């Protein structure tokens, strides 16, 4: 294989890893959000979690668009 093909495969693998990590982070944040909502947690903290989740979803969408 030539160097460009190898570099392309490396970038694709890195992108897949980023997507996997983002999905895990979103999942953890959503679990935490559900917990906080169920126990009537702090409004500021809940909105902070929602904002973090939204930002990660936007980043995930941009990664999907680039692939």
PQR file of N, CA, C, O and H, with PARSE charges and radii, in Angstrom:
ATOM      1  N   UNK A   1       0.843  -1.184   0.000 -0.4000 1.5000
ATOM      2  CA  UNK A   1       0.000   0.000   0.000 -0.0000 2.0000
ATOM      3  C   UNK A   1       0.884   1.242   0.000  0.5500 1.7000
ATOM      4  O   UNK A   1       1.989   1.250   0.542 -0.5500 1.4000
ATOM      5  N   UNK A   2       0.373   2.254  -0.607 -0.4000 1.5000
ATOM      6  CA  UNK A   2       1.148   3.476  -0.614 -0.0000 2.0000
ATOM      7  C   UNK A   2       0.860   4.293   0.646  0.5500 1.7000
ATOM      8  O   UNK A   2      -0.081   4.018   1.391 -0.5500 1.4000
ATOM      9  H   UNK A   2      -0.525   2.247  -1.047  0.4000 1.0000
ATOM     10  N   UNK A   3       1.684   5.286   0.854 -0.4000 1.5000
ATOM     11  CA  UNK A   3       1.609   6.091   2.072 -0.0000 2.0000
ATOM     12  C   UNK A   3       0.262   6.810   2.208  0.5500 1.7000
ATOM     13  O   UNK A   3      -0.271   6.912   3.313 -0.5500 1.4000
ATOM     14  H   UNK A   3       2.448   5.510   0.249  0.4000 1.0000
ATOM     15  N   UNK A   4      -0.292   7.306   1.104 -0.4000 1.5000
ATOM     16  CA  UNK A   4      -1.577   8.009   1.156 -0.0000 2.0000
ATOM     17  C   UNK A   4      -2.701   7.084   1.601  0.5500 1.7000
ATOM     18  O   UNK A   4      -3.575   7.487   2.369 -0.5500 1.4000
ATOM     19  H   UNK A   4       0.141   7.223   0.206  0.4000 1.0000
ATOM     20  N   UNK A   5      -2.680   5.872   1.129 -0.4000 1.5000
ATOM     21  CA  UNK A   5      -3.721   4.913   1.516 -0.0000 2.0000
ATOM     22  C   UNK A   5      -3.620   4.589   2.999  0.5500 1.7000
ATOM     23  O   UNK A   5      -4.635   4.507   3.690 -0.5500 1.4000
ATOM     24  H   UNK A   5      -1.970   5.545   0.506  0.4000 1.0000
ATOM     25  N   UNK A   6      -2.415   4.407   3.482 -0.4000 1.5000
ATOM     26  CA  UNK A   6      -2.212   4.113   4.904 -0.0000 2.0000
ATOM     27  C   UNK A   6      -2.650   5.296   5.761  0.5500 1.7000
ATOM     28  O   UNK A   6      -3.306   5.112   6.786 -0.5500 1.4000
ATOM     29  H   UNK A   6      -1.591   4.474   2.921  0.4000 1.0000
ATOM     30  N   UNK A   7      -2.292   6.500   5.347 -0.4000 1.5000
ATOM     31  CA  UNK A   7      -2.707   7.695   6.085 -0.0000 2.0000
ATOM     32  C   UNK A   7      -4.229   7.831   6.101  0.5500 1.7000
ATOM     33  O   UNK A   7      -4.814   8.207   7.117 -0.5500 1.4000
ATOM     34  H   UNK A   7      -1.758   6.649   4.514  0.4000 1.0000
ATOM     35  N   UNK A   8      -4.855   7.528   4.989 -0.4000 1.5000
ATOM     36  CA  UNK A   8      -6.314   7.579   4.906 -0.0000 2.0000
ATOM     37  C   UNK A   8      -6.967   6.579   5.846  0.5500 1.7000
ATOM     38  O   UNK A   8      -7.966   6.889   6.494 -0.5500 1.4000
ATOM     39  H   UNK A   8      -4.380   7.223   4.164  0.4000 1.0000
ATOM     40  N   UNK A   9      -6.407   5.386   5.921 -0.4000 1.5000
ATOM     41  CA  UNK A   9      -6.936   4.368   6.821 -0.0000 2.0000
ATOM     42  C   UNK A   9      -6.749   4.767   8.279  0.5500 1.7000
ATOM     43  O   UNK A   9      -7.621   4.520   9.112 -0.5500 1.4000
ATOM     44  H   UNK A   9      -5.595   5.134   5.394  0.4000 1.0000
ATOM     45  N   UNK A  10      -5.616   5.381   8.586 -0.4000 1.5000
ATOM     46  CA  UNK A  10      -5.359   5.844   9.955 -0.0000 2.0000
ATOM     47  C   UNK A  10      -6.367   6.923  10.358  0.5500 1.7000
ATOM     48  O   UNK A  10      -6.906   6.897  11.465 -0.5500 1.4000
ATOM     49  H   UNK A  10      -4.907   5.581   7.910  0.4000 1.0000
ATOM     50  N   UNK A  11      -6.615   7.869   9.451 -0.4000 1.5000
ATOM     51  CA  UNK A  11      -7.578   8.933   9.741 -0.0000 2.0000
ATOM     52  C   UNK A  11      -8.973   8.364   9.928  0.5500 1.7000
ATOM     53  O   UNK A  11      -9.711   8.806  10.809 -0.5500 1.4000
ATOM     54  H   UNK A  11      -6.178   7.890   8.552  0.4000 1.0000
ATOM     55  N   UNK A  12      -9.340   7.392   9.111 -0.4000 1.5000
ATOM     56  CA  UNK A  12     -10.654   6.773   9.233 -0.0000 2.0000
ATOM     57  C   UNK A  12     -10.783   6.053  10.576  0.5500 1.7000
ATOM     58  O   UNK A  12     -11.824   6.128  11.228 -0.5500 1.4000
ATOM     59  H   UNK A  12      -8.741   7.033   8.395  0.4000 1.0000
ATOM     60  N   UNK A  13      -9.733   5.363  10.981 -0.4000 1.5000
ATOM     61  CA  UNK A  13      -9.747   4.654  12.264 -0.0000 2.0000
ATOM     62  C   UNK A  13      -9.835   5.640  13.429  0.5500 1.7000
ATOM     63  O   UNK A  13     -10.553   5.395  14.398 -0.5500 1.4000
ATOM     64  H   UNK A  13      -8.887   5.301  10.452  0.4000 1.0000
ATOM     65  N   UNK A  14      -9.103   6.756  13.333 -0.4000 1.5000
ATOM     66  CA  UNK A  14      -9.167   7.784  14.375 -0.0000 2.0000
ATOM     67  C   UNK A  14     -10.568   8.375  14.464  0.5500 1.7000
ATOM     68  O   UNK A  14     -11.071   8.633  15.557 -0.5500 1.4000
ATOM     69  H   UNK A  14      -8.520   6.955  12.546  0.4000 1.0000
ATOM     70  N   UNK A  15     -11.187   8.587  13.323 -0.4000 1.5000
ATOM     71  CA  UNK A  15     -12.537   9.132  13.285 -0.0000 2.0000
ATOM     72  C   UNK A  15     -13.523   8.151  13.921  0.5500 1.7000
ATOM     73  O   UNK A  15     -14.410   8.564  14.668 -0.5500 1.4000
ATOM     74  H   UNK A  15     -10.777   8.378  12.435  0.4000 1.0000
ATOM     75  N   UNK A  16     -13.376   6.876  13.636 -0.4000 1.5000
ATOM     76  CA  UNK A  16     -14.242   5.864  14.237 -0.0000 2.0000
ATOM     77  C   UNK A  16     -14.068   5.833  15.754  0.5500 1.7000
ATOM     78  O   UNK A  16     -15.039   5.690  16.497 -0.5500 1.4000
ATOM     79  H   UNK A  16     -12.655   6.540  13.029  0.4000 1.0000
ATOM     80  N   UNK A  17     -12.821   5.969  16.205 -0.4000 1.5000
ATOM     81  CA  UNK A  17     -12.555   5.991  17.644 -0.0000 2.0000
ATOM     82  C   UNK A  17     -13.188   7.210  18.302  0.5500 1.7000
ATOM     83  O   UNK A  17     -13.746   7.111  19.395 -0.5500 1.4000
ATOM     84  H   UNK A  17     -12.032   6.085  15.602  0.4000 1.0000
ATOM     85  N   UNK A  18     -13.102   8.358  17.640 -0.4000 1.5000
ATOM     86  CA  UNK A  18     -13.715   9.582  18.172 -0.0000 2.0000
ATOM     87  C   UNK A  18     -15.228   9.420  18.289  0.5500 1.7000
ATOM     88  O   UNK A  18     -15.828   9.819  19.288 -0.5500 1.4000
ATOM     89  H   UNK A  18     -12.648   8.439  16.753  0.4000 1.0000
ATOM     90  N   UNK A  19     -15.836   8.834  17.268 -0.4000 1.5000
ATOM     91  CA  UNK A  19     -17.281   8.616  17.274 -0.0000 2.0000
ATOM     92  C   UNK A  19     -17.664   7.697  18.427  0.5500 1.7000
ATOM     93  O   UNK A  19     -18.633   7.956  19.141 -0.5500 1.4000
ATOM     94  H   UNK A  19     -15.349   8.510  16.457  0.4000 1.0000
ATOM     95  N   UNK A  20     -16.901   6.625  18.603 -0.4000 1.5000
ATOM     96  CA  UNK A  20     -17.184   5.683  19.686 -0.0000 2.0000
ATOM     97  C   UNK A  20     -17.077   6.369  21.050  0.5500 1.7000
ATOM     98  O   UNK A  20     -17.937   6.181  21.911 -0.5500 1.4000
ATOM     99  H   UNK A  20     -16.114   6.415  18.023  0.4000 1.0000
ATOM    100  N   UNK A  21     -16.017   7.168  21.245 -0.4000 1.5000
ATOM    101  CA  UNK A  21     -15.829   7.883  22.505 -0.0000 2.0000
ATOM    102  C   UNK A  21     -16.938   8.896  22.758  0.5500 1.7000
ATOM    103  O   UNK A  21     -17.412   9.038  23.886 -0.5500 1.4000
ATOM    104  H   UNK A  21     -15.319   7.321  20.546  0.4000 1.0000
ATOM    105  N   UNK A  22     -17.349   9.598  21.709 -0.4000 1.5000
ATOM    106  CA  UNK A  22     -18.437  10.562  21.855 -0.0000 2.0000
ATOM    107  C   UNK A  22     -19.748   9.882  22.229  0.5500 1.7000
ATOM    108  O   UNK A  22     -20.492  10.379  23.074 -0.5500 1.4000
ATOM    109  H   UNK A  22     -16.964   9.482  20.793  0.4000 1.0000
ATOM    110  N   UNK A  23     -20.028   8.749  21.601 -0.4000 1.5000
ATOM    111  CA  UNK A  23     -21.249   8.018  21.927 -0.0000 2.0000
ATOM    112  C   UNK A  23     -21.248   7.582  23.389  0.5500 1.7000
ATOM    113  O   UNK A  23     -22.274   7.656  24.066 -0.5500 1.4000
ATOM    114  H   UNK A  23     -19.424   8.345  20.914  0.4000 1.0000
ATOM    115  N   UNK A  24     -20.099   7.131  23.869 -0.4000 1.5000
ATOM    116  CA  UNK A  24     -19.998   6.720  25.274 -0.0000 2.0000
ATOM    117  C   UNK A  24     -20.182   7.914  26.203  0.5500 1.7000
ATOM    118  O   UNK A  24     -20.875   7.814  27.215 -0.5500 1.4000
ATOM    119  H   UNK A  24     -19.265   7.071  23.319  0.4000 1.0000
ATOM    120  N   UNK A  25     -19.571   9.032  25.866 -0.4000 1.5000
ATOM    121  CA  UNK A  25     -19.691  10.232  26.695 -0.0000 2.0000
ATOM    122  C   UNK A  25     -21.141  10.710  26.738  0.5500 1.7000
ATOM    123  O   UNK A  25     -21.639  11.098  27.795 -0.5500 1.4000
ATOM    124  H   UNK A  25     -19.008   9.114  25.043  0.4000 1.0000
ATOM    125  N   UNK A  26     -21.814  10.682  25.594 -0.4000 1.5000
ATOM    126  CA  UNK A  26     -23.224  11.088  25.537 -0.0000 2.0000
ATOM    127  C   UNK A  26     -24.065  10.155  26.398  0.5500 1.7000
ATOM    128  O   UNK A  26     -24.933  10.602  27.150 -0.5500 1.4000
ATOM    129  H   UNK A  26     -21.410  10.367  24.735  0.4000 1.0000
ATOM    130  N   UNK A  27     -23.807   8.880  26.285 -0.4000 1.5000
ATOM    131  CA  UNK A  27     -24.564   7.894  27.068 -0.0000 2.0000
ATOM    132  C   UNK A  27     -24.403   8.162  28.565  0.5500 1.7000
ATOM    133  O   UNK A  27     -25.383   8.153  29.310 -0.5500 1.4000
ATOM    134  H   UNK A  27     -23.103   8.518  25.675  0.4000 1.0000
ATOM    135  N   UNK A  28     -23.171   8.399  28.998 -0.4000 1.5000
ATOM    136  CA  UNK A  28     -22.923   8.658  30.418 -0.0000 2.0000
ATOM    137  C   UNK A  28     -23.612   9.943  30.876  0.5500 1.7000
ATOM    138  O   UNK A  28     -24.196   9.994  31.958 -0.5500 1.4000
ATOM    139  H   UNK A  28     -22.375   8.406  28.393  0.4000 1.0000
ATOM    140  N   UNK A  29     -23.538  10.962  30.052 -0.4000 1.5000
ATOM    141  CA  UNK A  29     -24.197  12.223  30.407 -0.0000 2.0000
ATOM    142  C   UNK A  29     -25.715  12.058  30.474  0.5500 1.7000
ATOM    143  O   UNK A  29     -26.364  12.621  31.356 -0.5500 1.4000
ATOM    144  H   UNK A  29     -23.063  10.920  29.173  0.4000 1.0000
ATOM    145  N   UNK A  30     -26.276  11.293  29.550 -0.4000 1.5000
ATOM    146  CA  UNK A  30     -27.720  11.073  29.563 -0.0000 2.0000
ATOM    147  C   UNK A  30     -28.156  10.281  30.798  0.5500 1.7000
ATOM    148  O   UNK A  30     -29.211  10.553  31.369 -0.5500 1.4000
ATOM    149  H   UNK A  30     -25.749  10.835  28.833  0.4000 1.0000
ATOM    150  N   UNK A  31     -27.352   9.312  31.205 -0.4000 1.5000
ATOM    151  CA  UNK A  31     -27.653   8.558  32.430 -0.0000 2.0000
ATOM    152  C   UNK A  31     -27.614   9.486  33.637  0.5500 1.7000
ATOM    153  O   UNK A  31     -28.493   9.443  34.498 -0.5500 1.4000
ATOM    154  H   UNK A  31     -26.494   9.092  30.740  0.4000 1.0000
ATOM    155  N   UNK A  32     -26.588  10.322  33.687 -0.4000 1.5000
ATOM    156  CA  UNK A  32     -26.478  11.277  34.789 -0.0000 2.0000
ATOM    157  C   UNK A  32     -27.644  12.266  34.788  0.5500 1.7000
ATOM    158  O   UNK A  32     -28.168  12.619  35.845 -0.5500 1.4000
ATOM    159  H   UNK A  32     -25.874  10.357  32.988  0.4000 1.0000
ATOM    160  N   UNK A  33     -28.042  12.707  33.603 -0.4000 1.5000
ATOM    161  CA  UNK A  33     -29.167  13.621  33.479 -0.0000 2.0000
ATOM    162  C   UNK A  33     -30.454  12.972  33.984  0.5500 1.7000
ATOM    163  O   UNK A  33     -31.212  13.585  34.735 -0.5500 1.4000
ATOM    164  H   UNK A  33     -27.616  12.420  32.744  0.4000 1.0000
ATOM    165  N   UNK A  34     -30.695  11.731  33.569 -0.4000 1.5000
ATOM    166  CA  UNK A  34     -31.890  11.016  34.047 -0.0000 2.0000
ATOM    167  C   UNK A  34     -31.887  10.905  35.569  0.5500 1.7000
ATOM    168  O   UNK A  34     -32.918  11.104  36.212 -0.5500 1.4000
ATOM    169  H   UNK A  34     -30.079  11.233  32.959  0.4000 1.0000
ATOM    170  N   UNK A  35     -30.737  10.591  36.136 -0.4000 1.5000
ATOM    171  CA  UNK A  35     -30.632  10.470  37.591 -0.0000 2.0000
ATOM    172  C   UNK A  35     -30.947  11.802  38.274  0.5500 1.7000
ATOM    173  O   UNK A  35     -31.713  11.852  39.236 -0.5500 1.4000
ATOM    174  H   UNK A  35     -29.900  10.430  35.613  0.4000 1.0000
ATOM    175  N   UNK A  36     -30.354  12.864  37.771 -0.4000 1.5000
ATOM    176  CA  UNK A  36     -30.562  14.179  38.374 -0.0000 2.0000
ATOM    177  C   UNK A  36     -32.021  14.626  38.255  0.5500 1.7000
ATOM    178  O   UNK A  36     -32.573  15.223  39.180 -0.5500 1.4000
ATOM    179  H   UNK A  36     -29.731  12.824  36.989  0.4000 1.0000
ATOM    180  N   UNK A  37     -32.630  14.334  37.123 -0.4000 1.5000
ATOM    181  CA  UNK A  37     -34.033  14.700  36.949 -0.0000 2.0000
ATOM    182  C   UNK A  37     -34.942  13.889  37.873  0.5500 1.7000
ATOM    183  O   UNK A  37     -35.944  14.398  38.373 -0.5500 1.4000
ATOM    184  H   UNK A  37     -32.182  13.849  36.372  0.4000 1.0000
ATOM    185  N   UNK A  38     -34.585  12.629  38.092 -0.4000 1.5000
ATOM    186  CA  UNK A  38     -35.420  11.783  38.946 -0.0000 2.0000
ATOM    187  C   UNK A  38     -35.348  12.181  40.415  0.5500 1.7000
ATOM    188  O   UNK A  38     -36.286  11.943  41.176 -0.5500 1.4000
ATOM    189  H   UNK A  38     -33.770  12.215  37.685  0.4000 1.0000
ATOM    190  N   UNK A  39     -34.250  12.779  40.805 -0.4000 1.5000
ATOM    191  CA  UNK A  39     -34.123  13.178  42.206 -0.0000 2.0000
ATOM    192  C   UNK A  39     -34.332  14.683  42.386  0.5500 1.7000
ATOM    193  O   UNK A  39     -34.029  15.235  43.444 -0.5500 1.4000
ATOM    194  H   UNK A  39     -33.488  12.972  40.187  0.4000 1.0000
ATOM    195  N   UNK A  40     -34.838  15.323  41.373 -0.4000 1.5000
ATOM    196  CA  UNK A  40     -35.088  16.770  41.395 -0.0000 2.0000
ATOM    197  C   UNK A  40     -33.823  17.542  41.758  0.5500 1.7000
ATOM    198  O   UNK A  40     -33.792  18.337  42.697 -0.5500 1.4000
ATOM    199  H   UNK A  40     -35.084  14.875  40.514  0.4000 1.0000
ATOM    200  N   UNK A  41     -32.788  17.274  40.976 -0.4000 1.5000
ATOM    201  CA  UNK A  41     -31.499  17.912  41.203 -0.0000 2.0000
ATOM    202  C   UNK A  41     -31.517  19.394  40.861  0.5500 1.7000
ATOM    203  O   UNK A  41     -32.552  19.957  40.506 -0.5500 1.4000
ATOM    204  H   UNK A  41     -32.813  16.629  40.213  0.4000 1.0000
ATOM    205  N   UNK A  42     -30.381  19.994  40.973 -0.4000 1.5000
ATOM    206  CA  UNK A  42     -30.200  21.413  40.720 -0.0000 2.0000
ATOM    207  C   UNK A  42     -30.549  21.765  39.268  0.5500 1.7000
ATOM    208  O   UNK A  42     -30.102  21.106  38.330 -0.5500 1.4000
ATOM    209  H   UNK A  42     -29.539  19.537  41.261  0.4000 1.0000
ATOM    210  N   UNK A  43     -31.347  22.805  39.109 -0.4000 1.5000
ATOM    211  CA  UNK A  43     -31.742  23.248  37.771 -0.0000 2.0000
ATOM    212  C   UNK A  43     -30.516  23.653  36.949  0.5500 1.7000
ATOM    213  O   UNK A  43     -30.426  23.335  35.763 -0.5500 1.4000
ATOM    214  H   UNK A  43     -31.711  23.341  39.872  0.4000 1.0000
ATOM    215  N   UNK A  44     -29.582  24.351  37.580 -0.4000 1.5000
ATOM    216  CA  UNK A  44     -28.374  24.787  36.855 -0.0000 2.0000
ATOM    217  C   UNK A  44     -27.562  23.592  36.376  0.5500 1.7000
ATOM    218  O   UNK A  44     -27.046  23.587  35.258 -0.5500 1.4000
ATOM    219  H   UNK A  44     -29.655  24.609  38.543  0.4000 1.0000
ATOM    220  N   UNK A  45     -27.455  22.588  37.224 -0.4000 1.5000
ATOM    221  CA  UNK A  45     -26.680  21.405  36.849 -0.0000 2.0000
ATOM    222  C   UNK A  45     -27.370  20.640  35.721  0.5500 1.7000
ATOM    223  O   UNK A  45     -26.713  20.161  34.797 -0.5500 1.4000
ATOM    224  H   UNK A  45     -27.875  22.593  38.132  0.4000 1.0000
ATOM    225  N   UNK A  46     -28.686  20.529  35.800 -0.4000 1.5000
ATOM    226  CA  UNK A  46     -29.437  19.829  34.763 -0.0000 2.0000
ATOM    227  C   UNK A  46     -29.301  20.549  33.424  0.5500 1.7000
ATOM    228  O   UNK A  46     -29.085  19.904  32.397 -0.5500 1.4000
ATOM    229  H   UNK A  46     -29.220  20.919  36.551  0.4000 1.0000
ATOM    230  N   UNK A  47     -29.422  21.863  33.422 -0.4000 1.5000
ATOM    231  CA  UNK A  47     -29.263  22.604  32.167 -0.0000 2.0000
ATOM    232  C   UNK A  47     -27.835  22.506  31.641  0.5500 1.7000
ATOM    233  O   UNK A  47     -27.610  22.497  30.431 -0.5500 1.4000
ATOM    234  H   UNK A  47     -29.597  22.386  34.256  0.4000 1.0000
ATOM    235  N   UNK A  48     -26.876  22.434  32.555 -0.4000 1.5000
ATOM    236  CA  UNK A  48     -25.481  22.254  32.158 -0.0000 2.0000
ATOM    237  C   UNK A  48     -25.290  20.901  31.465  0.5500 1.7000
ATOM    238  O   UNK A  48     -24.618  20.811  30.437 -0.5500 1.4000
ATOM    239  H   UNK A  48     -27.059  22.441  33.538  0.4000 1.0000
ATOM    240  N   UNK A  49     -25.881  19.866  32.031 -0.4000 1.5000
ATOM    241  CA  UNK A  49     -25.805  18.540  31.414 -0.0000 2.0000
ATOM    242  C   UNK A  49     -26.466  18.542  30.039  0.5500 1.7000
ATOM    243  O   UNK A  49     -25.925  17.979  29.087 -0.5500 1.4000
ATOM    244  H   UNK A  49     -26.427  19.939  32.865  0.4000 1.0000
ATOM    245  N   UNK A  50     -27.622  19.169  29.934 -0.4000 1.5000
ATOM    246  CA  UNK A  50     -28.313  19.242  28.642 -0.0000 2.0000
ATOM    247  C   UNK A  50     -27.470  19.957  27.602  0.5500 1.7000
ATOM    248  O   UNK A  50     -27.418  19.545  26.443 -0.5500 1.4000
ATOM    249  H   UNK A  50     -28.061  19.627  30.707  0.4000 1.0000
ATOM    250  N   UNK A  51     -26.815  21.020  28.016 -0.4000 1.5000
ATOM    251  CA  UNK A  51     -25.958  21.775  27.092 -0.0000 2.0000
ATOM    252  C   UNK A  51     -24.777  20.919  26.635  0.5500 1.7000
ATOM    253  O   UNK A  51     -24.432  20.915  25.453 -0.5500 1.4000
ATOM    254  H   UNK A  51     -26.857  21.355  28.957  0.4000 1.0000
ATOM    255  N   UNK A  52     -24.161  20.196  27.566 -0.4000 1.5000
ATOM    256  CA  UNK A  52     -23.037  19.325  27.213 -0.0000 2.0000
ATOM    257  C   UNK A  52     -23.469  18.238  26.227  0.5500 1.7000
ATOM    258  O   UNK A  52     -22.754  17.923  25.276 -0.5500 1.4000
ATOM    259  H   UNK A  52     -24.441  20.198  28.526  0.4000 1.0000
ATOM    260  N   UNK A  53     -24.645  17.678  26.471 -0.4000 1.5000
ATOM    261  CA  UNK A  53     -25.161  16.633  25.580 -0.0000 2.0000
ATOM    262  C   UNK A  53     -25.406  17.199  24.186  0.5500 1.7000
ATOM    263  O   UNK A  53     -25.040  16.575  23.190 -0.5500 1.4000
ATOM    264  H   UNK A  53     -25.226  17.935  27.243  0.4000 1.0000
ATOM    265  N   UNK A  54     -26.019  18.369  24.108 -0.4000 1.5000
ATOM    266  CA  UNK A  54     -26.283  19.003  22.814 -0.0000 2.0000
ATOM    267  C   UNK A  54     -24.981  19.270  22.059  0.5500 1.7000
ATOM    268  O   UNK A  54     -24.900  19.030  20.854 -0.5500 1.4000
ATOM    269  H   UNK A  54     -26.316  18.876  24.916  0.4000 1.0000
ATOM    270  N   UNK A  55     -23.970  19.761  22.760 -0.4000 1.5000
ATOM    271  CA  UNK A  55     -22.685  20.052  22.121 -0.0000 2.0000
ATOM    272  C   UNK A  55     -22.042  18.773  21.579  0.5500 1.7000
ATOM    273  O   UNK A  55     -21.479  18.768  20.484 -0.5500 1.4000
ATOM    274  H   UNK A  55     -24.036  19.956  23.739  0.4000 1.0000
ATOM    275  N   UNK A  56     -22.130  17.707  22.345 -0.4000 1.5000
ATOM    276  CA  UNK A  56     -21.535  16.440  21.899 -0.0000 2.0000
ATOM    277  C   UNK A  56     -22.294  15.867  20.709  0.5500 1.7000
ATOM    278  O   UNK A  56     -21.685  15.288  19.810 -0.5500 1.4000
ATOM    279  H   UNK A  56     -22.587  17.711  23.234  0.4000 1.0000
ATOM    280  N   UNK A  57     -23.618  16.021  20.692 -0.4000 1.5000
ATOM    281  CA  UNK A  57     -24.386  15.570  19.534 -0.0000 2.0000
ATOM    282  C   UNK A  57     -24.013  16.370  18.282  0.5500 1.7000
ATOM    283  O   UNK A  57     -23.932  15.806  17.191 -0.5500 1.4000
ATOM    284  H   UNK A  57     -24.113  16.491  21.423  0.4000 1.0000
ATOM    285  N   UNK A  58     -23.789  17.666  18.430 -0.4000 1.5000
ATOM    286  CA  UNK A  58     -23.387  18.486  17.285 -0.0000 2.0000
ATOM    287  C   UNK A  58     -22.022  18.050  16.766  0.5500 1.7000
ATOM    288  O   UNK A  58     -21.806  17.982  15.556 -0.5500 1.4000
ATOM    289  H   UNK A  58     -23.855  18.124  19.316  0.4000 1.0000
ATOM    290  N   UNK A  59     -21.112  17.758  17.673 -0.4000 1.5000
ATOM    291  CA  UNK A  59     -19.791  17.291  17.278 -0.0000 2.0000
ATOM    292  C   UNK A  59     -19.900  15.933  16.584  0.5500 1.7000
ATOM    293  O   UNK A  59     -19.216  15.682  15.591 -0.5500 1.4000
ATOM    294  H   UNK A  59     -21.288  17.813  18.656  0.4000 1.0000
ATOM    295  N   UNK A  60     -20.748  15.075  17.101 -0.4000 1.5000
ATOM    296  CA  UNK A  60     -20.960  13.760  16.499 -0.0000 2.0000
ATOM    297  C   UNK A  60     -21.517  13.895  15.087  0.5500 1.7000
ATOM    298  O   UNK A  60     -21.077  13.196  14.174 -0.5500 1.4000
ATOM    299  H   UNK A  60     -21.304  15.279  17.907  0.4000 1.0000
ATOM    300  N   UNK A  61     -22.479  14.789  14.906 -0.4000 1.5000
ATOM    301  CA  UNK A  61     -23.041  15.027  13.575 -0.0000 2.0000
ATOM    302  C   UNK A  61     -21.975  15.507  12.598  0.5500 1.7000
ATOM    303  O   UNK A  61     -21.942  15.074  11.447 -0.5500 1.4000
ATOM    304  H   UNK A  61     -22.836  15.357  15.647  0.4000 1.0000
ATOM    305  N   UNK A  62     -21.115  16.391  13.052 -0.4000 1.5000
ATOM    306  CA  UNK A  62     -20.065  16.911  12.160 -0.0000 2.0000
ATOM    307  C   UNK A  62     -19.078  15.801  11.787  0.5500 1.7000
ATOM    308  O   UNK A  62     -18.573  15.775  10.664 -0.5500 1.4000
ATOM    309  H   UNK A  62     -21.142  16.743  13.987  0.4000 1.0000
ATOM    310  N   UNK A  63     -18.803  14.892  12.716 -0.4000 1.5000
ATOM    311  CA  UNK A  63     -17.921  13.767  12.395 -0.0000 2.0000
ATOM    312  C   UNK A  63     -18.565  12.843  11.363  0.5500 1.7000
ATOM    313  O   UNK A  63     -17.894  12.353  10.455 -0.5500 1.4000
ATOM    314  H   UNK A  63     -19.214  14.913  13.628  0.4000 1.0000
ATOM    315  N   UNK A  64     -19.870  12.609  11.509 -0.4000 1.5000
ATOM    316  CA  UNK A  64     -20.574  11.773  10.537 -0.0000 2.0000
ATOM    317  C   UNK A  64     -20.584  12.426   9.154  0.5500 1.7000
ATOM    318  O   UNK A  64     -20.456  11.742   8.138 -0.5500 1.4000
ATOM    319  H   UNK A  64     -20.415  13.007  12.247  0.4000 1.0000
ATOM    320  N   UNK A  65     -20.735  13.742   9.123 -0.4000 1.5000
ATOM    321  CA  UNK A  65     -20.769  14.443   7.834 -0.0000 2.0000
ATOM    322  C   UNK A  65     -19.412  14.397   7.138  0.5500 1.7000
ATOM    323  O   UNK A  65     -19.343  14.365   5.909 -0.5500 1.4000
ATOM    324  H   UNK A  65     -20.839  14.297   9.949  0.4000 1.0000
ATOM    325  N   UNK A  66     -18.344  14.395   7.913 -0.4000 1.5000
ATOM    326  CA  UNK A  66     -17.006  14.375   7.327 -0.0000 2.0000
ATOM    327  C   UNK A  66     -16.583  12.991   6.857  0.5500 1.7000
ATOM    328  O   UNK A  66     -15.600  12.862   6.127 -0.5500 1.4000
ATOM    329  H   UNK A  66     -18.400  14.422   8.911  0.4000 1.0000
ATOM    330  N   UNK A  67     -17.305  11.963   7.260 -0.4000 1.5000
ATOM    331  CA  UNK A  67     -16.961  10.604   6.836 -0.0000 2.0000
ATOM    332  C   UNK A  67     -17.750  10.185   5.670  0.5500 1.7000
ATOM    333  O   UNK A  67     -17.586   9.066   5.184 -0.5500 1.4000
ATOM    334  H   UNK A  67     -18.103  12.067   7.853  0.4000 1.0000
TER
END
